[in-house]
Each structure stands twice: as structure tokens, then as C-alpha cells.
Amino acid sequence: MEKGLLLTKEQPQRWEVVLLDEVKRTCYIALPMVVVTVSQNLLRVASMSMVGHLGELELAGTAVATSLTNVTGFSLLFGMSSALETLCGQAYGARQYQRLGSYTLGAIIALLLVCMPISILWMYIDKLLILLGQDPLISAEACKFSVWLIPTLFPYAILQLIIRYLLSQSLIFPMLWSSIVVLVLHVPICWALVFKLGLGTAGAALAIGISYTLNVIFLGHYLYCSEACEKTRVTYSGDVFPSIKEFFRFAIPSAVMICLEWWSYEIVVLLSGLLPNPQLETSVLSICLTVGALHYFIPYSFGAAASTRVSNELGAGNPQAAKTALVAASALGAVEVIIAITTLFCSRSVLGYAFGNEVELVDYVKDITLLLCFTIFADTIQAILSGVARGSGWQHIGAYINLGSYYLAGIPMALILGFVMHLKGKGLWGGLIIGSIVQCILLTLVTCSTNWEKQVTKARERVFMWENIDEN
């Protein structure tokens, strides 16, 4: 009996040790990933900042082009590349190292093909903007920026895939140092092209493409020279073209899942232009979007860590370890979001001054900060659970959830609250919060009802599928 009691006492301690170890692994991935994502997004912010010194027309055109190219191009490529989190992560966990190279090369071929129609669309973006009622001068300036941004598409697509390839192996620090070095180089390159060579907005767009290309070169050099990538190196094999079909099977729902949410916020900001005093309403909602997007890098990184750990453990056949990874990421996210919303709410009186000195703007930002706190809380939950979805391979369910949450609940409620109930910008943003809450509830229900043993079986079948084909 005493021996049984002793085992009962030791069991919780072993669980705590396992959980603590998983928390350390999650932090090892998540914390550097915050720097990676922030550094890469600052490339476009730095270019936008320099364009702001050229004049109002150039800034307006670049801002419109940035928004439209994000919606029609970058968000799509970013979403599709997330398919490798499932494929490479599970293959690495199953120790099928050669599959990582096949999946990655197949994904590169697939995304380069996707870049072609996007490039054609960007060449005629001025006509699309004029059709939407935009000013012809702003549309022409936006088209100029978009055309020069086309060379950025191809290195951006490759970069996102290399990041997922390295992430699936927990090789984080090469991405960290590469992103920092490129950001440091980007500032003088952009300055030289915009001001020294007098290329203006074209130079700002070209600088972004150069910086993404440098990042690809640095990481590509590491990929082919490092011993850490020796077993998983990207080389051509007979599995490459069959892997393209498998990539698209996960890439399309991954893109839909991410883009539907991304686009809903852009739609609401555009709707704010139809409200009374549109300049104030649009400015405040843009501030909310900027602050929310800035914070989102942190929970997204926790979600990326959860995706990596869950996919690795499912591929390795360890369902309990996958659940532990989910708990660890959720615990870290809970601590971070409490700190974030507490800091944000306590600074609500001065937050508006970071974006302007007008009293009306500052007061409006103060009033809407509580709603912004709810958004940040919901974003943290969905970012982590979406990472689990990508790691598990049920992106198609996430796509349906996001479609229902934002386009059947969120945006309709935004229209009702903003225009019918005359809550204006607060109503529009409140509708998005309702969509986020619905999304979190549905993702939580799906995650809690997940049969992890079944997910392990699916992952193993997927990873070893090619061996069965070869045998037949």
C-alpha cells in the first residue's frame, strides 16, 4: 500500500516536469520567432516611412497599394506556405527526413506558379482601383508601386517556405540572425534607392524585393552548407511532383483559413469610410488594426511553436506529447495576453498620442481601447489553436470555422451595429469581436473533441504513403 501511495505522489511531479520541459521547448521556438516575424514585417514599414517623406500623393498611393497587395498576394502566399507546417512537421517527427526536401521543393514550384496570375493582376491594379471608385491619380501611383513590387513576390514565396522547412526542424536561430541582418541592410538600401538614386516609390518597392532576396540567399546558403540540414536537404527526386498535389491539398484550406480572417479586418476598415466623419473613423480603426497586428506577432509565434511541436509529436506517434504541447502553448499565451491587455488598458489615455495630437482622436482611441483588449484576447486564443490546426492537418475545418465566424456572424453584426444601431466605428469593431469570439468557441470545441490517437494514425499514414506507393 505504501508503494502504491508513493507512485501516486510521484505521478503529478512527473507531469509537471514534462510540462515544464515542453514550456521550455515552446519558448525556444516562439521567442525567436517573434523577432523573425517582426523584422520581416518592418521591411515594408520602413519603406512606407520613407515614402511618407516624398509627399501626400505618393504616401496615399503606396498605402492603397500596400493594402491591396497584402489582400491579393502576400496573404495568399503566406497562407498557402502554412501547408508545410503540417507536411514537413509530421515527416520530421516520423524521421522521414528525405520527405522534407521533396515537400519543400514541390511547394516552391507550386507557389512560383501561383505568383504568375498575381503578377498579372498587380500590373492592372490601377484599373481595379478606378473601378472601385478611387481617385485616378492615387490609382496611378498605387499601380506604379505595385508593378515594382512584383519582383518581391517570388523571393517572398520562397522565403515563407524555407521558414516553414526550418521551423519544422526547430532550426530557429538561422532565421533570427538572417532577419536581423537583412533589416539592418534594408534601411540604407531603401534610402539610397528612394532618395540618392531618385527612384521614389519605385525604389521603396524595389528595396523590399532586394531585402527578401537577400534573406533567401542567406537562408539558402545555410540550408545547403549546414550539417543540421544534411538529412533533410532540398534536392530533386521522383517524389517532388506527386508532393505538389499533396501540398495543394493542405495549401488551399490553409490560405482560405488565414485569408478569410485577414480580409475581414480590411473590409471593416474600408466600411468605416462610409460613416459620418469618415476621416476620424477610418483613422481610429486603422490604429486599432495597427496595434492589433503588432501584438499578433507574439501569439502567432506561440501558434507556430505549437504547430511545430504538435506536428512533430503526431508524426512520431506520441498523442500524449502532442496534447502536452497544446497545454504548454496555451499556458504561455494566457500569461502573455494578461500582461498585454493590462498594459494596453492602463495606457489607454496616452495611446492615441502615438498616432496624432488631435484631442478628438486621442479621446476616441481611449474609448475604443476596451474593445481592442477583447480583440487581443480573442486573437491570442485563435492564433494558438490555429497553430494546432496547422500542425494536426485539419485546416479545412479551420477554413469553414473562419468563413462562418467572420462572414456569417462578424461582418453582418458589424453592419448592424455600425450602420443600423448607429454605433459607428465602435459598432464595426464590435462586430469583428463577435466574429472572433465565435471563432474561438468553435476552434476550442474542435480542439477539445480531437481524437489525438486518430490524428497520429492519419499523420503516420500520410508520411509513409510514398513508401507504400513505391512498394506497389
NORFENUR-V910513 format. One record per residue. N is the residue number from 1. RES is the residue in one letter. SS is DSSP state (H for helix, E for strand, - for the rest). PHI is phi in degrees with one decimal (* if undefined). PSI is psi in radians with two decimals (* if undefined). Layout:
n = {N,N}
res = {RES,RES}
ss = {SS,SS}
phi = {PHI,PHI}
psi = {PSI,PSI}
//
This chain:
n = {1,2,3,4,5,6,7,8,9,10,11,12,13,14,15,16,17,18,19,20,21,22,23,24,25,26,27,28,29,30,31,32,33,34,35,36,37,38,39,40,41,42,43,44,45,46,47,48,49,50,51,52,53,54,55,56,57,58,59,60,61,62,63,64,65,66,67,68,69,70,71,72,73,74,75,76,77,78,79,80,81,82,83,84,85,86,87,88,89,90,91,92,93,94,95,96,97,98,99,100,101,102,103,104,105,106,107,108,109,110,111,112,113,114,115,116,117,118,119,120,121,122,123,124,125,126,127,128,129,130,131,132,133,134,135,136,137,138,139,140,141,142,143,144,145,146,147,148,149,150,151,152,153,154,155,156,157,158,159,160,161,162,163,164,165,166,167,168,169,170,171,172,173,174,175,176,177,178,179,180,181,182,183,184,185,186,187,188,189,190,191,192,193,194,195,196,197,198,199,200,201,202,203,204,205,206,207,208,209,210,211,212,213,214,215,216,217,218,219,220,221,222,223,224,225,226,227,228,229,230,231,232,233,234,235,236,237,238,239,240,241,242,243,244,245,246,247,248,249,250,251,252,253,254,255,256,257,258,259,260,261,262,263,264,265,266,267,268,269,270,271,272,273,274,275,276,277,278,279,280,281,282,283,284,285,286,287,288,289,290,291,292,293,294,295,296,297,298,299,300,301,302,303,304,305,306,307,308,309,310,311,312,313,314,315,316,317,318,319,320,321,322,323,324,325,326,327,328,329,330,331,332,333,334,335,336,337,338,339,340,341,342,343,344,345,346,347,348,349,350,351,352,353,354,355,356,357,358,359,360,361,362,363,364,365,366,367,368,369,370,371,372,373,374,375,376,377,378,379,380,381,382,383,384,385,386,387,388,389,390,391,392,393,394,395,396,397,398,399,400,401,402,403,404,405,406,407,408,409,410,411,412,413,414,415,416,417,418,419,420,421,422,423,424,425,426,427,428,429,430,431,432,433,434,435,436,437,438,439,440,441,442,443,444,445,446,447,448,449,450,451,452,453,454,455,456,457,458,459,460,461,462,463,464,465,466,467,468,469,470,471,472}
res = {M,E,K,G,L,L,L,T,K,E,Q,P,Q,R,W,E,V,V,L,L,D,E,V,K,R,T,C,Y,I,A,L,P,M,V,V,V,T,V,S,Q,N,L,L,R,V,A,S,M,S,M,V,G,H,L,G,E,L,E,L,A,G,T,A,V,A,T,S,L,T,N,V,T,G,F,S,L,L,F,G,M,S,S,A,L,E,T,L,C,G,Q,A,Y,G,A,R,Q,Y,Q,R,L,G,S,Y,T,L,G,A,I,I,A,L,L,L,V,C,M,P,I,S,I,L,W,M,Y,I,D,K,L,L,I,L,L,G,Q,D,P,L,I,S,A,E,A,C,K,F,S,V,W,L,I,P,T,L,F,P,Y,A,I,L,Q,L,I,I,R,Y,L,L,S,Q,S,L,I,F,P,M,L,W,S,S,I,V,V,L,V,L,H,V,P,I,C,W,A,L,V,F,K,L,G,L,G,T,A,G,A,A,L,A,I,G,I,S,Y,T,L,N,V,I,F,L,G,H,Y,L,Y,C,S,E,A,C,E,K,T,R,V,T,Y,S,G,D,V,F,P,S,I,K,E,F,F,R,F,A,I,P,S,A,V,M,I,C,L,E,W,W,S,Y,E,I,V,V,L,L,S,G,L,L,P,N,P,Q,L,E,T,S,V,L,S,I,C,L,T,V,G,A,L,H,Y,F,I,P,Y,S,F,G,A,A,A,S,T,R,V,S,N,E,L,G,A,G,N,P,Q,A,A,K,T,A,L,V,A,A,S,A,L,G,A,V,E,V,I,I,A,I,T,T,L,F,C,S,R,S,V,L,G,Y,A,F,G,N,E,V,E,L,V,D,Y,V,K,D,I,T,L,L,L,C,F,T,I,F,A,D,T,I,Q,A,I,L,S,G,V,A,R,G,S,G,W,Q,H,I,G,A,Y,I,N,L,G,S,Y,Y,L,A,G,I,P,M,A,L,I,L,G,F,V,M,H,L,K,G,K,G,L,W,G,G,L,I,I,G,S,I,V,Q,C,I,L,L,T,L,V,T,C,S,T,N,W,E,K,Q,V,T,K,A,R,E,R,V,F,M,W,E,N,I,D,E,N}
ss = {-,H,H,H,H,H,H,H,H,H,H,H,H,H,H,H,H,H,H,H,H,H,H,H,H,H,H,H,H,H,H,H,H,H,H,H,H,H,H,H,H,H,H,H,H,H,H,H,H,H,H,-,-,-,-,H,H,H,H,H,H,H,H,H,H,H,H,H,H,H,H,H,H,H,H,H,H,H,H,H,H,-,H,H,H,H,H,H,H,H,H,H,H,-,-,-,H,H,H,H,H,H,H,H,H,H,H,H,H,H,H,H,H,H,H,H,H,H,H,H,H,H,H,-,H,H,H,H,H,H,H,-,-,-,-,H,H,H,H,H,H,H,H,H,H,H,H,H,H,H,H,H,H,H,H,H,H,H,H,H,H,H,H,H,H,H,H,-,-,-,-,-,H,H,H,H,H,H,H,H,H,H,H,H,H,H,H,H,H,H,H,H,H,H,H,H,-,-,-,-,H,H,H,H,H,H,H,H,H,H,H,H,H,H,H,H,H,H,H,H,H,H,H,H,H,-,H,H,H,-,-,-,-,-,-,-,-,-,H,H,H,H,H,H,H,H,H,H,H,H,H,H,H,H,H,H,H,H,H,H,H,H,H,H,H,H,H,H,H,H,H,H,H,H,-,-,-,H,H,H,H,H,H,H,H,H,H,H,H,H,H,H,H,H,H,H,H,H,H,H,H,H,H,H,H,H,H,H,H,H,H,H,H,H,H,-,-,-,H,H,H,H,H,H,H,H,H,H,H,H,H,H,H,H,H,H,H,H,H,H,H,H,H,H,H,H,-,H,H,H,H,H,H,H,-,-,-,-,H,H,H,H,H,H,H,H,H,H,H,H,H,H,H,H,H,H,H,H,H,H,H,H,H,H,H,H,H,H,H,H,H,H,-,-,H,H,H,H,H,H,H,H,H,H,H,H,H,H,H,H,H,H,H,H,H,H,H,H,H,H,-,-,-,H,H,H,H,H,H,H,H,H,H,H,H,H,H,H,H,H,H,H,H,H,H,H,H,H,-,-,-,H,H,H,H,H,H,H,H,H,H,H,H,-,H,H,H,H,H,H,H,-}
phi = {*,-64.3,-66.6,-64.3,-64.0,-64.3,-64.8,-65.5,-73.4,-76.5,-59.5,-60.7,-66.5,-64.2,-62.8,-65.1,-65.2,-62.0,-64.4,-62.6,-64.0,-68.8,-62.0,-63.7,-64.8,-64.5,-62.5,-58.5,-87.0,-70.7,-64.0,-64.7,-65.0,-60.3,-64.9,-60.7,-67.0,-64.6,-60.6,-68.5,-74.8,-67.7,-58.1,-72.3,-65.3,-63.3,-63.9,-62.1,-62.1,-71.3,-62.2,-59.7,-87.5,-88.7,145.8,-66.4,-63.1,-62.8,-66.4,-63.7,-63.5,-67.1,-63.2,-64.4,-63.9,-61.0,-62.5,-72.1,-70.8,-62.7,-69.9,-92.0,-133.6,-63.1,-64.9,-65.3,-66.3,-61.7,-66.4,-64.7,-64.2,-65.1,-59.4,-68.2,-63.0,-75.7,-67.9,-70.7,-61.6,-71.9,-63.7,-66.6,-63.0,-83.9,64.2,-95.1,-62.8,-65.8,-66.1,-61.1,-65.1,-66.0,-61.3,-68.3,-65.8,-61.3,-67.2,-62.6,-59.9,-63.7,-71.8,-63.6,-68.5,-65.1,-64.1,-61.9,-64.5,-63.1,-60.5,-63.5,-60.8,-66.5,-67.6,-116.4,-69.5,-65.9,-66.6,-64.8,-67.2,-63.4,-62.6,-86.1,93.0,-79.2,-62.3,-58.1,-65.6,-64.5,-62.3,-64.9,-66.5,-64.9,-65.1,-59.0,-65.1,-64.3,-62.5,-72.7,-87.8,-56.9,-61.6,-74.2,-55.5,-70.1,-66.3,-62.1,-62.1,-64.5,-60.7,-61.6,-73.0,-63.1,-59.9,-65.7,-60.5,-71.5,-61.0,-63.6,-104.0,60.3,-92.6,-90.9,-68.1,-58.6,-66.2,-60.6,-69.2,-62.8,-64.3,-66.9,-62.4,-64.7,-63.1,-63.6,-73.5,-62.4,-60.2,-67.5,-62.5,-64.0,-60.6,-64.2,-70.7,-75.9,-103.7,-69.2,-90.8,68.4,-83.0,62.1,-63.2,-62.0,-65.6,-64.5,-67.1,-63.9,-62.7,-62.6,-62.7,-62.8,-66.9,-63.9,-64.3,-60.3,-62.3,-63.8,-62.8,-61.2,-71.0,-63.5,-62.7,-63.4,-60.7,-92.1,-111.1,-81.0,-68.7,-64.6,-104.4,-61.4,-77.1,-110.5,-56.1,-78.1,-137.1,-76.0,-149.8,-68.2,-83.4,-63.2,-70.2,-61.3,-70.5,-62.8,-61.7,-65.3,-62.5,-63.1,-61.6,-101.6,-67.8,-64.4,-64.3,-62.2,-65.1,-62.3,-59.9,-78.0,-67.9,-58.7,-70.5,-57.4,-66.7,-61.5,-69.6,-63.9,-62.7,-65.9,-63.6,-65.0,-64.0,-63.7,-71.0,-92.5,-81.6,-59.9,55.4,-62.2,-63.0,-67.7,-62.4,-65.5,-62.8,-68.1,-67.7,-65.1,-63.5,-59.9,-65.3,-65.0,-64.5,-62.3,-67.1,-63.0,-71.5,-60.4,-58.5,-71.9,-63.8,-61.4,-67.1,-63.0,-64.0,-64.0,-64.8,-62.1,-59.6,-63.5,-67.3,-64.8,-63.6,-61.1,-72.2,-66.0,-64.3,-81.5,81.9,-117.8,-64.0,-65.7,-65.9,-63.5,-65.6,-63.9,-61.9,-62.2,-64.3,-63.0,-64.3,-65.8,-64.5,-64.5,-62.4,-64.0,-64.1,-64.2,-70.1,-63.0,-63.4,-65.1,-72.6,-65.5,-63.4,-63.9,-67.1,-69.5,-102.6,-62.7,-72.1,-112.0,-59.0,-62.5,-67.3,-71.3,-120.8,171.0,-106.1,-68.4,-61.7,-62.0,-65.6,-61.6,-66.9,-64.9,-62.4,-60.7,-69.1,-92.1,-62.3,-60.2,-64.7,-64.2,-63.2,-62.4,-62.2,-63.1,-62.3,-66.6,-61.6,-64.1,-62.5,-69.2,-63.7,-70.8,-68.5,-66.8,-62.9,-63.3,-61.7,-66.1,-67.9,-84.2,96.2,-109.3,-62.7,-62.1,-68.3,-61.1,-64.0,-64.2,-62.9,-66.8,-60.7,-68.5,-65.7,-94.4,-101.8,-107.1,-121.1,-62.7,-66.5,-57.4,-68.1,-61.8,-64.2,-65.7,-68.5,-77.4,-106.0,-79.5,-90.6,59.2,-87.5,57.1,-61.3,-63.3,-66.6,-61.4,-69.6,-62.3,-61.7,-63.8,-62.6,-59.7,-60.6,-65.2,-64.8,-60.0,-60.6,-63.2,-62.5,-67.0,-62.8,-64.8,-62.7,-65.0,-63.7,-67.1,-94.2,-67.2,-89.5,-69.0,-63.8,-67.5,-64.8,-61.8,-60.0,-62.8,-63.0,-66.0,-62.8,-66.7,-68.6,-92.9,-59.3,-67.1,-65.2,-65.6,-63.4,-64.6,-66.2,-74.3}
psi = {-0.71,-0.62,-0.68,-0.70,-0.66,-0.74,-0.64,-0.62,-0.58,-0.44,-0.85,-0.59,-0.70,-0.69,-0.71,-0.69,-0.76,-0.77,-0.75,-0.70,-0.68,-0.63,-0.72,-0.74,-0.71,-0.77,-0.67,-0.61,-0.80,-0.78,-0.82,-0.54,-0.51,-0.81,-0.71,-0.89,-0.70,-0.79,-0.76,-0.64,-0.46,-0.33,-0.84,-0.57,-0.75,-0.73,-0.74,-0.69,-0.72,-0.63,-0.56,-0.38,-0.03,-0.47,2.90,-0.72,-0.80,-0.72,-0.75,-0.78,-0.73,-0.68,-0.78,-0.76,-0.71,-0.79,-0.79,-0.66,-0.54,-0.79,-0.76,-0.22,-1.17,-0.70,-0.65,-0.82,-0.69,-0.78,-0.79,-0.64,-0.37,-0.27,-0.54,-0.36,-0.62,-0.95,-0.93,-0.68,-0.80,-0.64,-0.70,-0.72,-0.59,0.02,0.48,1.21,-0.61,-0.40,-0.54,-0.75,-0.73,-0.80,-0.75,-0.77,-0.72,-0.69,-0.65,-0.80,-0.75,-0.82,-0.56,-0.61,-0.66,-0.55,-0.44,-0.98,-0.54,-0.73,-0.74,-0.73,-0.75,-0.47,-0.44,0.51,-0.44,-0.68,-0.64,-0.73,-0.73,-0.66,-0.54,0.05,0.25,2.74,2.34,-0.67,-0.78,-0.69,-0.72,-0.73,-0.68,-0.69,-0.71,-0.81,-0.75,-0.72,-0.75,-0.23,-0.20,-0.75,-0.29,-0.51,-0.79,-0.86,-0.55,-0.77,-0.81,-0.71,-0.79,-0.62,-0.70,-0.68,-0.79,-0.65,-0.82,-0.67,-0.68,-0.35,0.11,0.53,1.42,-0.69,-0.55,-0.70,-0.67,-0.93,-0.66,-0.76,-0.70,-0.79,-0.76,-0.70,-0.73,-0.69,-0.51,-0.71,-0.93,-0.58,-0.82,-0.75,-0.77,-0.75,-0.68,-0.84,-0.81,-0.80,-0.11,0.50,-0.21,-2.36,-0.57,-0.69,-0.66,-0.74,-0.74,-0.63,-0.66,-0.78,-0.72,-0.74,-0.74,-0.66,-0.74,-0.71,-0.73,-0.72,-0.82,-0.84,-0.61,-0.69,-0.75,-0.73,-0.69,-0.21,-0.36,2.46,-0.41,-0.43,0.20,-0.75,-0.41,0.20,2.49,1.89,2.77,2.40,3.07,-0.25,-0.15,-0.91,-0.68,-0.54,-0.38,-0.75,-0.74,-0.66,-0.83,-0.52,-0.55,-0.46,-0.72,-0.91,-0.55,-0.79,-0.75,-0.75,-0.79,-0.77,-0.67,-0.73,-0.80,-0.84,-0.56,-0.66,-0.69,-0.69,-0.76,-0.68,-0.70,-0.68,-0.51,-0.38,-0.21,-0.08,2.81,2.50,1.02,-0.53,-0.79,-0.82,-0.78,-0.68,-0.77,-0.78,-0.57,-0.66,-0.78,-0.74,-0.71,-0.83,-0.77,-0.74,-0.66,-0.75,-0.53,-0.42,-0.58,-1.00,-0.53,-0.68,-0.67,-0.69,-0.68,-0.70,-0.75,-0.73,-0.79,-0.86,-0.75,-0.82,-0.72,-0.79,-0.61,-0.73,-0.56,-0.12,0.54,1.46,-0.65,-0.68,-0.61,-0.73,-0.66,-0.68,-0.70,-0.77,-0.74,-0.81,-0.69,-0.70,-0.76,-0.72,-0.67,-0.75,-0.80,-0.76,-0.56,-0.78,-0.75,-0.87,-0.53,-0.79,-0.77,-0.79,-0.67,-0.41,0.28,-0.49,-0.44,-0.10,-0.72,-0.48,-0.32,-0.26,-0.13,2.90,-0.03,2.30,-0.69,-0.73,-0.81,-0.74,-0.68,-0.76,-0.69,-0.75,-0.58,-0.06,-0.64,-0.73,-0.65,-0.62,-0.71,-0.70,-0.80,-0.70,-0.83,-0.67,-0.65,-0.78,-0.87,-0.57,-0.74,-0.80,-0.56,-0.61,-0.71,-0.69,-0.77,-0.70,-0.56,-0.49,0.33,0.85,-0.54,-0.61,-0.73,-0.62,-0.78,-0.68,-0.81,-0.64,-0.85,-0.72,-0.79,-0.61,-0.25,-0.32,-1.01,-1.04,-0.75,-0.71,-0.60,-0.75,-0.74,-0.85,-0.68,-0.74,-0.69,-0.79,0.00,0.62,-0.03,-2.34,-0.65,-0.65,-0.74,-0.80,-0.60,-0.63,-0.71,-0.66,-0.73,-0.76,-0.72,-0.70,-0.77,-0.75,-0.80,-0.74,-0.81,-0.73,-0.68,-0.76,-0.76,-0.76,-0.77,-0.49,0.07,2.30,1.76,-0.55,-0.68,-0.65,-0.64,-0.79,-0.78,-0.76,-0.78,-0.70,-0.70,-0.76,-0.70,0.16,-0.73,-0.57,-0.68,-0.67,-0.74,-0.67,-0.64,*}
//
